[in-house]
Amino acid sequence: MFQEVNQRQIARITTGNLFSGNDEVLISQIAIDSRQILHPQKTVFVALRGAKADGADFIAQLAEAGVKTFLVHQDFEERAFPQACFIKVSDTRRALQLLAKYERSMFTNPVVSITGSNGKTIVKEWLGQILGQKYAVAKSPKSYNSQVGVPLSIFGMESYHQVAILEAGISRAGEMAALEEMIKPNLGIFTNLGTAHQEGFDSLDSKLQEKLSLFENSDLVIYCADHEQVSSQIEVLFPAEKRIGWSVRAGYEFTRSVKLKANGARLLLMKSDLSTHTFQVPFTDVASLENITHVIVAAMTLGQGAESIQEGIAHLKSVDMRLTLKPGINDSLLIDDTYNNDLAGLKVALDFMQQQRPKRRKILILSDLLQQGSPEKIYEEVTELIKKYQFDLLFGVGKEIIVLEKEFPESFRAFSSTEELLTNLDPESFANDMILITGARVFGFEEVVNRLQQRIHGTTLEINLNALTHNYNFYKKLLFPKTKVMVMVKAFAYGGGALEIANQIQTMGADYLGVAFSDEGVALRKQGIKLPIMVLNAMQESFGLCSKFDLEPVVFSSEFFESLAAWCTIHQQKMKIHLDMDTGMHRLGFEEKHLSELKNLIQANPQLEIASIYTHLVGADEEVHQEFSISQLKSFEEIKNQILQVLSYKPLIHALNSAGIVAFPEFQFDMVRLGIGLYGVEVTGKHEMALRAISTLKTTISQIKELNPGETIGYSRKGVLSSGGKIATLAIGYADGYDRRFSNGKGYVLINGHKAPIIGNVCMDMCMVDVSGMDVKAGDEAIIYGEKISLKELADQIGTIPYELLTNISTRVKRVYYLD
């Protein structure tokens, strides 16, 4: 935070009402997450309200921890906390933005802001790395570009920073005004215009105008003049002296030409004054070349010399900019943050680490934080973070980070280079550990990740935890505030990996988990999952496990009820159970004719506590079954009312699955069961565009073959290239869960953005695709499904449903979890 403020100033800045303020209390940190507070007395906690949680719910524990200052909504009752200061405002999010606006006004060095449809984060990261050769840089961590993310980024700007780079992203009309008011960029960069978040705008033109409003008070705007729609708008909205256009055509501030080479490209920029600069870049694809051109033009505009820019480019790679959770050796977990090099990013990674399931030890592998300003100030804060997150072992690589050895003499290991670290790193010394690996690009920590990563299988299923959170919050917004959510994590969390998915769900604030079998629940309990767990198919032999691991079985028949009741009596145990009522599924469950007997059993067996009563809708995903679904719900209401008559307490009532939440919101009862919708498939078709695909299944090309006309491919000679051509063999087959029905052109994959149809039969461990006419090579990535290949489309191709494709993915396929 650039400028300390007192409580009275905060009230004035946010136009709030002050209760019990003290001018002597100086605030230097702003928090919206109760888990991220380092200095309680110097922190103002902003109690935001959202679909996930209400920040006001955490005030009691924060006050006990020493936080004295709170920004709350007008309706908060402050009298319960006489020792604290409360600043009441009509909208805490708006108050957060006003504080950011004030902090930004204190920062007099250049602020660069980046917006557009694609490439914002990469341009920000690359520009930060290149400017970091010369300047101390503040920049948005990860993709912190929203109405809340931008203020948090601004609070990371300090007095020693010489330049700040802030991302700005919007998803609907009217959002940019608040971002512009906070950021007030001196230099703007517009990356490009695409269809992302188009549903929030009337047209591409309206979205473009909204995005460009970020730069209405900027001194200069950088853009690619070859994007005709963008260029024409910018030339209308901004005078010539503010525009810095670059193009392959002459007549703009920069003229660019590119010559592709075997391992990159030579990029030549000629300025309008005819001075020429040549750069060697390690990219050949169109998107990366466009992004790096924006970066070079911005760096030159800010006064950085071509030699320094080239030095920075030499360390850039087309790297994965995501925070990724990977399986490590000996049941360890790795958090891969190997591109990162600043305090803001380190804090995000530490918070991500804290949310994971507990491991034996917490280990940090960290490089020097280059070009971040005063090393004394930086490593003082790093020291505080390490103490807060309680690491057991520290590995420091570089010259400056050695200062940490004084603070952690027992746990710190110093290395002058990554090579020295690798020489002394014994992978077998790690077991069941949580290892965060974070460092500057020049240190090449990818080698450290490779050394410690578990070797399973070349095919990976990537799970986007941000997309999972987005989908969860989408459904939460459809629910009443008091409606609870049970998330179904049966069948290995629909293929996504039950342990990590369940941990994320627990972090998001869900109320219940649902699994199919007791073994699934036991595995979750052993890994630290605390949420209540309902077991759909508990067998009699698992009653002991249910009792030992606090699992709650579904009871669906009188015989099962009697059996479980007898077990509890013999073992002098009580157990929570869930009653399954059959209103039309005709699978398992009590029918209306069983109610008399069921009520007698309930009254005779108080050792079984009814945790919930539920039913399952047969056709909530199809409007053709609407009348039947309504009849099910009405019947269920009558049945549950009869059961409630014999109970002295109120169990939870639930009937709606993912489709039901959308189709019948008036029947939410006490709880809903969220399944396939969480994983990105909206089966009713009403909100398909609102959800994000959470998983991407990908593999690599093992080999390329050229075939003569008439040659056949694969078993039974089913694949034929009548005119000859080229095929690629992929490292995925039906043993990995890639359905054999995709054989012979029914399925396709994406390689370098192009469709490659399956040719011949899918084999057990591999399959072949037709890549005739495509520029591909061994090692290239092939996307099986993801954002650009929908599960629904693939399922339709072979006459099945998305559930089957998700749950079929073999456990031998490595799961990788990340934040984008």
SEPA-424888 format. One record per residue (C-alpha): y, z, x. Coordinates in steps of 0.001 Angstrom, whole numbers, padded with zeros to 6 digits, always signed. Each point is the difference from the previous one (the first is absolute). Layout:
residues N
YZX;...
end
This chain:
residues 820
+000000+000000+000000;+003276-001125+001557;+002414+002583-001444;-000764+003625-000910;+001384+001119-003373;+000276+003317-001806;-001149+000777-003512;+003472-000380-001518;+000391-003434+001624;-003357-001089-001427;+001164+001010-003475;+003225-001939+000462;-001749-003111+001387;-002548-000046-002821;+002492+001061-002730;-002325+002909-000763;+000511+003557-001256;-000503+002639+002676;-001845+003269-000653;+000027+002704+002712;+001387-002196+002758;+000857+001110+003538;+002367-001976+002228;-001624+001459+003121;-003380-001606-000690;-000027-003361+001796;-002470-002647-001132;-001369-002389+002613;-003152-001243-001743;-000731-001466-003436;-003518+000081-001461;-001666-001355-003123;-003532+001026+001027;-000905+003689+000180;-002456-000716+002844;+002551-001480+002387;+002411+002881+000595;+000518+001108+003610;+003045+002307-000320;+000048+001578-003472;+003422+001655+000217;+001647-003212+001253;-001618-002186-002693;+001122-001050-003461;-002987-000819-002200;+000701-002740-002546;-002213+000501-003070;-000739-003565-001079;-001769-000775-003252;-002587-002766+000023;-003284-001177-001474;-001880+001793+002756;+001646+003426-000139;+003118+002004-000770;+001549+001420+003148;+001165+003056-001928;-003640+001136-000206;+000076+000729+003752;+003197+002068+000079;-001762+003374-000270;-002197-000598+003052;+002927-001487+001954;+002252+002964-000794;-002767+002294+001242;-000240-002123+003179;+003706+000513+000689;+001763-003003-001530;+003392+001167-001318;+001593-003163-001392;-001260-002136-002899;+001341-003074-001796;-001367+000156-003553;+000488-001481-003449;+002440+001648-002395;-002768+001508-002129;-001586+002006+002855;-000010+003792-000512;+001380+001372+003252;+000034+003690-000949;-003605+000496+001108;+001116-000511+003625;+003044+002245+000616;-000097-000434+003796;+000232-003814-000096;+002867-002443-000431;-000382-002598-002755;+002102-003118-000405;-000524-001414-003478;+000507-003712-000631;-000777-002391-002837;-002275-002172+002197;-001468+001237+003273;-000881-003503+001187;+003627-001042-000425;+001079+003167+001818;-002319-000909+002885;+001661-003415+000165;+003491+001513+000000;-000960+002226+002922;-001295-003083+001830;+003251-001839-000763;+001955+002870+001565;-002228+000133+003095;+000290-003757+000453;+003811+000240-000158;-000089+002329+003042;-001919-002560+002086;+002479-002338+001748;-002410-002137+002043;-001401-003313-001330;-002408+000102-002953;-002288-002996-000500;-001680-000460-003366;-002842-002365-000826;-001027-001270-003402;-001937-002938-001424;-003380-000602-001603;-002238+000053+003082;+000168+001003+003642;+002490+002871-000345;-002144+002621+001729;-001094-002288+002830;+003571-001170+000688;+001142+003642-000011;-002757+001106+002387;+000399-002919+002392;+003781+000300+000040;-000329+003734+000632;-002327-000577+002925;+002177-002686+001551;+003275+001904-000453;-001824+003020+001385;+000058-001679+003427;+003728+000815+000087;+000976+002340-002837;-001136+003235-001669;-001165-001281-003401;-000472+001679-003375;-002063-001952-002516;-001735+000407-003331;-003496+001437+000472;-002784-002271-001297;+001168-001689-003225;+002528+002646-001053;+002208-002470-001853;+000180+001367-003558;+002442+002096-002010;-001492+003099+001656;-001223-001566+003253;+003468-001224+001034;+001617+003463-000243;-002837+001495+002065;+000549-002726+002613;+003735+000755+000140;-000698+003704+000538;-001897-001021+003135;+003176-001373+001610;+001333+002306+002726;+003176+000134+002086;-001759-001374+003083;-001169-003164-001766;+001990-003086+001017;-001254-002260-002778;-001877+000508-003283;-002314-002483-001722;-000699+000590-003681;-002325-001891-002328;+000998-000556-003637;-002493-000969-002689;+000372-000333-003762;-002387-000786-002841;+002368-000451-002950;+003541-000974-000882;+002713+002590+000528;-001675+001880+002853;+001902-001447+002968;+003373+001550-000888;-001197+003496+000927;-001537-001250+003263;+003177-001856+000974;+002102+003053-000727;-002134+002070+002386;-000694-002505+002787;+003360-001803+000248;-001423-002341+002686;+002206-001474+002689;-002552-002745+000661;-002364-001379-002634;-003219-001997+000447;-001515-001923-002901;-003593-000890+000863;-001089-002377-002790;-000398-000385-003756;-003400+000184-001703;-001664+001056-003231;-000806+003628+000922;+001123+002373-002816;+001121-003022-002011;-000958+001738-003254;+003104+002203+000387;+002435-002931-000065;+000967-002789-002384;-000227-002680+002696;-000167-000594+003738;+003750-000604-000012;+000703+003342-001661;-002256+001755+002506;+001734-001755+002891;+003446+001009-001251;-001158+003598-000431;-001406+000145+003531;+003071-001623+001551;+002259+002589-001641;-001189+002333+002797;+002297-001914+002360;+003128-000199-002129;+001911+002300+002400;-001746-001053+003229;+001787-001532+002950;-002731-002589+000661;-003119-001399-001714;-002910-001659+001835;-002164-002476-001917;-002147-003097+000399;+002027-002963-001225;-003193-002045-000456;-000749+001996-003148;+002137-002125-002275;+000193+002401-002958;+000948+002904+002273;+002460-002037+002047;+001858-001403-003016;+000457+003473-001514;+001154+001561+003271;+002493-002799+000577;+001475+000673-003439;+000086+003795+000285;+001145+000474+003612;+002844-001628+001964;-000834-002046+003092;+001142+002713+002427;-002645+002391-001409;-002932-002428+000098;-002425-000284+002920;-002395-002707-001042;-002769-001420+002149;-001816-003260-000641;-002054-002791+001484;+003021-002182-000869;+003315-000049+001850;+003150+001303-001648;-000772+003731-000150;+000707+002934+002295;-003441-000406+001596;-002179-003112+000217;-003666+000730+000636;-002778-002115+001431;-003595+001107+000608;-002644-001382+002307;-003498+001357-000657;-002201+000861+002965;-003587+001213+000401;+000855+003709-000066;+003349+000062-001774;+003151-002040-000263;+003219-000808+001793;+002952+000701-002268;+003349-001586+000888;+003245+001122-001638;+003248-001923+000407;+003174+001771-001135;+002917-001787-001605;+001863+000312+003329;-002869-002081+001497;-001356+002854+002136;-003796-000106+000047;-002613+002740+000277;-003763-000408+000347;-002577+002634-000941;-003759+000156+000453;-001620+001575-003074;-003680+000920-000573;-000162-001579-003486;-000814-003391-001457;-000103+000615-003755;+003001-000927-002123;+000653+003486-001415;+000013+001746+003397;+002230-002672+001527;+002467+000432-002856;-000071+003788+000346;+000510-000031+003765;+002905-002445-000368;+001745+002435-002358;-000603+002726+002586;+001333-001982+002973;+003112-001127-001880;+000683+003594-001109;-000469+001394+003518;+002332-002617+001474;+002567+000677-002734;-000094+003701+000940;+000756-000889+003610;-003409+000199+001612;-000559-002428+002850;-002680-002691-000054;-001835+001518+002978;-000276+003399-001691;-001120-001662-003245;-002709-001918+001822;-001188+003196+001653;-000401+001544-003438;-001781-003068-001389;-002512+000204+002835;-001313+003251-001501;-000208-001263-003566;-003217-001116-001611;-000907-001134-003483;-001315+003506-000601;-001074+001893-003090;+003086+002035-000914;-001955+002428-002159;-001012+003610+000354;-003793-000240-000089;-002832+002491-000433;-003162-001133+001790;-003468+001486+000525;-000285+001381+003516;-002859+000866+002273;-002258+002936-000947;+001389+000379-003518;+003593+000263+001214;+002939-001562-001828;+002629-002073+001819;+003552-000508-001237;+001135-003219+001674;+003792-000095+000425;-000037-001965+003227;+003124-002068-000615;+002275+002961-000729;+002579+001494+002350;+002492+002203-001815;+000334+003454-001498;+000321-001214-003583;-003280-001913+000253;-001687+002935+001724;+000969+002268-002903;-001517-002456-002496;-003214-000179+002024;-000206+003792+000236;+000432+000349-003744;-002724-002617-000540;-002275+001944+002342;+000666+003243-001870;-001180-001578-003249;-003433-000905+001366;-003113+002102-000460;-000298+002750+002631;-001841-000581+003242;-001164+002236+002857;+003077-000624+002174;+003348-001752-000250;+000769-002142+003050;+003163-001938+000866;+000165-002890+002459;+003695-000823+000497;+002024-002167+002388;+003585+000368+001184;+002461-000624-002835;+002016-002750+001669;+003726-000603-000546;+000335+002735-002596;+003057+001692+001473;+000121+003336+001834;-003580+000856+001182;+000882+003710-000127;+000939-000235-003695;-002912-002278-000880;-002766+002045+001630;+001441+003217-001385;-000642-001420-003470;-003407-001360+001033;-000885+003510+001162;+000962+001429-003391;-002115-002606-001785;-003048+000696+002177;+000314+003715-000701;+000404-000564-003731;-003060-002235-000265;-002063+002239+002318;-001733-002438+002338;-002956+001225+002003;+000238-002586+002771;+002809-002256+001270;-000134-003091+002197;+003394-001191+001314;+000486-003371+001692;+003176-000865+001919;+002667+001514+002222;+002198+001898-002469;-002653+001556-002249;-001139+002242+002862;+002694+002489-001153;-002404+001049-002784;-002320+001567+002562;+002324+003018+000276;-000296+000646-003733;-003760-000613-000256;-001512+000898+003396;-003489+000615-001406;-000374-003057-002211;+002118-002738+001645;-001537-002724+002181;+002460-002265+001867;-000625-003594+001128;+002423-002351+001698;-001456-003140-001623;-002376-001171-002700;-002384-001179+002719;-000174+003531+001419;-000595+001395-003493;-002836-002468-000651;-001601+000828+003336;-000122+003676-000945;-000748-000398-003709;-003590+000909-000874;-000725-001188-003575;-003009+002305-000251;+002266+003029+000363;+001320-000675-003504;-001998+000986-003082;+001185+000613-003557;+003621-000109+001217;+003217-001341-001549;+001717-002114+002680;+003533-001375-000424;+000762-002798+002479;+003657-001016+000081;+002108-001653+002657;+002347-002725+001140;-001286-003566+000085;+000330-000221+003795;-002659+002681+000416;-002668-002120-001705;-001685+002839-001853;-002196-002508-001838;-002400+000462+002913;-000155+003716-000730;-000813-000711-003657;-002701-002470+001046;-001531+002581+002328;-000190+002681-002713;-000746-002166-003035;-003422+000095-001637;-001934-003247+000369;-001592-000901-003314;+000363-003576-001145;+002375-002921+000522;+000778-000223-003707;+002574+002493-001316;+001234+001158-003372;+003657+000979+000302;+001331+002513-002551;+003755+000115-000575;+000822+003626-000826;+003562-000896-001019;-001413-002462-002549;-002351+002707-001255;+002967+002342-000488;+001975-002787-001701;-002808-000604-002507;-000427+003710-000669;+003717+000375-000689;-000038-003072-002271;-002539+001681-002284;+001759+003368+000265;+003127-001628-001430;-002012-001059-003067;-001048+003597-000647;+001698+002960-001630;+001184+002573+002592;-002704+002514-000970;-002911-002473+000000;-002444+000763+002796;-001744-002687+002064;-003645-000139+001007;-000589-002633+002681;-003439-001564+000192;-001315-000183+003568;-003602-000771-000885;-001900-002773+001790;+001699+000721+003349;+003411-000094-001779;-000693-003484-001356;-000942-001067+003515;+003157+001329+001638;-001529+003073+001648;-000164+003195-002030;+001119+002501+002657;+003287-001616+001003;+000799-001195-003522;-000684+003451-001451;+002167+001590+002672;+002877-002349-000823;-000434+000665-003723;+000077+003741+000641;+003223-000464+001976;+001518-002048-002841;-000481+002875-002422;-002863-001124-002252;-001661+002703-002105;-003710-000882+000057;-002517-002228+001748;-002986-001701-001598;-003181-000908+001889;-003313-001453-001132;-002463+002306+001802;+000002+003504+001409;-000515-001263+003558;+003364-001789-000199;+001694+003231-001043;-001705+002001+002737;+001221-002478+002642;+003566+000374-001263;-000179+003790+000030;-001364+000027+003562;+003036-002029+001099;+002526+002384-001503;+000703-001497-003430;+001174+002814-002290;+000630-001780-003324;-002316+000720-002956;-002847-002542-000003;-001847-001244-003086;-003528-001347+000628;-001071-002700-002455;-003728-000049+000791;-001057+003402+001293;-003776+000273+000235;-001866+003233-000754;-000991+000361+003637;+003705+000034+000949;+001037+003011-002116;-000040+002184+003125;+002319-002420+001821;+002386-000070-002960;+000198+003789+000092;+000315+000288+003771;+002687-002700+000344;+001902+000719-003226;-000872-003319-001661;+000255-000434-003763;-002868-001974-001568;+000243-002164-003101;-002311+001202-002783;-001094-002789-002340;-002996+001312-001981;-001382+003197-001524;-002941-000081+002409;+002291-000222+003030;+002232+002741-001420;-002983+002341-000464;-001351-000758+003465;+003326+000726+001733;+000580+003113-002117;-003434+001339+000941;+000650-000629+003715;+003303+001870-000193;-001637+002938-001798;-002804+000259+002562;+002426-000168+002924;+002670+002131-001709;+002568-002732+000435;+002820-001427-002105;+000825-003686+000121;+002679-002309-001355;-001335-003017-001869;+001339-003132-001694;-001300-001164-003380;-000586-003742-000364;+000387-001178-003599;-001510-003361-000942;+002346-001748-002457;-001266-003532+000502;-000967-000625+003634;-003623+000984-000776;-000734+000792+003597;-000059+003783+000453;+001582+002715-002111;-000192+002175-003117;+000333-001849-003284;+001571+001392-003164;-003438+000870-001373;-000538+002386+002942;+003124+002083-000650;-001650+002847-001903;-002579+000548+002729;+002657-000381+002730;+002265+002624-001561;-002923+002442-000175;-000774-000606+003667;+003629+000581+000991;+000159+003284-001875;-003332+001184+001393;+000834-000816+003634;+003393+001370+001091;-001131-000388+003628;+000861-003686-000419;+003776-000444-000271;+001131-003250-001627;+002516-001446+002481;+000532-003170-002030;-001189-002069-002951;+000178-003755+000378;-001141-003388-001208;-000019-003485+001490;+001549-003090-001586;-002192-003068-000210;+002556-002811-000084;+003479+001320+000858;+000539-002939+002361;-000250-002620-002781;+002245-000251-003063;-002872-001463-002010;-001549+003492+000021;+003201+001842-000927;-001165+000964-003477;-003281+001351+001367;+001836+001948+002725;+002271+001592-002599;-003036+000979-002056;-001545+001573+003132;+003145+002018+000643;+000250+001184-003606;-003659+000984+000009;+000486+001840+003294;+002927+001962-001445;-002189+001237-002851;-002877+000892+002326;+002088+001903+002534;+001744+001905-002795;-003340+001226-001277;-001004+001186+003484;+003330+001757+000517;-000732+002105-003113;-002705+001930+001856;+001997+000500+003213;+002395+002836+000759;+001703-002095+002679;+001374-003546+000257;-001870-002461+002276;+001574-003240+001186;-000384-002993-002324;-000144-003548+001380;-001030-003463-001125;+002076-002655+001796;-001087-001975+003051;+002333-002322+001966;-000001-002617-002757;+000415+002657-002679;+003111+001424+001681;+001654-003389-000483;-001450-000862-003418;+000085+003359-001818;+002690+002223+001547;+000290+002032-003212;-003510+001398+000631;+000604+001588+003406;-001154+003437-001199;+000025+002451+002961;-001279-002281+002748;-000820-003629+000845;-002597-001438+002385;+001452-002463+002493;-002543-002312+001632;+000205-003727+000687;+003768-000092-000630;+000638+002256+002991;-001791-002528+002183;+002307-002843-001064;-001795-001670-002922;+001762+000140-003385;-002781-001142-002311;+002077-000396-003189;+002142-002669+001691;+003223+001542-001379;+001284+001433+003291;-001889-002007+002600;+003153-000739+002012;+001018+003669+000039;-003010+001114+002071;-000616-000601+003698;-003321-000946+001544;-001011+002998+002079;-002777-001607+002018;-000371-003016+002234;-003453-001051+001166;+000191-002010+003200;-002233-001282+002741;+000210-002336+002987;-001249-003430+000997;-002997+000325+002313;-000375-003675+000890;+001313-003491-000804;-002338-003000-000274;+000660-003729-000330;-002572-001744-002237;-000945-003638-000328;-000082-001769-003397;-002959+001131-002100;-000891+003084+002044;-000915+003059-002053;+001086+003627+000237;-001943+003215-000610;-003215+001015-001722;-001717-002531-002256;+002406-002635+001411;+002313+000632-002962;+003215-000721+001849;+000785-003636+000788;+003008-001667+001593;-000614-003576-001069;+002859-001319+002141;-000414+002504+002821;+002562+002623+000877;+000461+003481+001342;-001440+003350-001103;+000746+003594+000951;-002608+002748-000053;+001350+003335-001282;-001340+003470+000807;-000662+001028-003606;-002994-000459-002305;-001638+001422-003090;-001129+003117+001918;+003709+000776+000366;+000523-000445-003723;+001179-003617-000004;-001836-001277-003063;-002532-002800+000539;+001312-001651-003187;+003034-001113+002024;-002271-002539+001729;+000575-003747-000091;+003687-000153-000810;+000128+002720-002659;+002007+002177+002368;+002632-000552+002648;+001865+001973+002669;+003488-000249+001458;+000390-000886+003667;+003553-000279+001341;+001180-000285-003593;-002281-002923-000895;-002985-000030-002355;-003387-000511+001633;-002867-000412-002528;-003431+001534+000571;-002466-002702+001019;-003731+000547-000313;-001630+003278-000979;+001480+003380+000877;-002380+001609+002532;-000822+003676+000442;+002487+000617+002834;+002174-003109+000083;+001217-003009-001931;+001505-003380+000807;+003246-001579-001220;+001338-003533+000140;+003031-000122+002326;+000189-003777+000399;+003549-001022+000869;+001095+003590+000677;+001319+001366+003299;-002320+002992+000467;-001848+001644+002866;-002604+002689+000608;+001520+003424-000499;+002409-001085-002763;+000203+002286-003006;-001471-000961-003382;+001143+001758-003176;-002812+000465-002527;+002176+001619-002647;+003374+001721-000131;+003498-000636-001296;-000317-003798+000242;-003575-000190-001314;-000306+002138-003109;-003196+001836-000819;+000261-001134-003590;+000101-003650+001036;-003040+000424+002258;-001912+001925-002671;+000684-002741-002552;-001372-002594+002437;-003460+001567-000021;-000030+001443-003507;+000349+003682+000813;+002686+002701-000079;+002272+001386+002776;-001848+003346-000124;-003132-001643+001382;+001780-001672+002901;+001772+003225+000966;-003025+002254-000158;-002324-002442+001774;+001761+000263+003375;-002552+001457+002400;+000571+003287+001790;-000560-001834+003284;+003377-001691-000544;+002630+002042+001798;+002718+001474-002239;+003505+000098+001482;+002832+001811-001812;+003678-000698+000570;+003573+000492-001194;+001986-003233-000147;
end
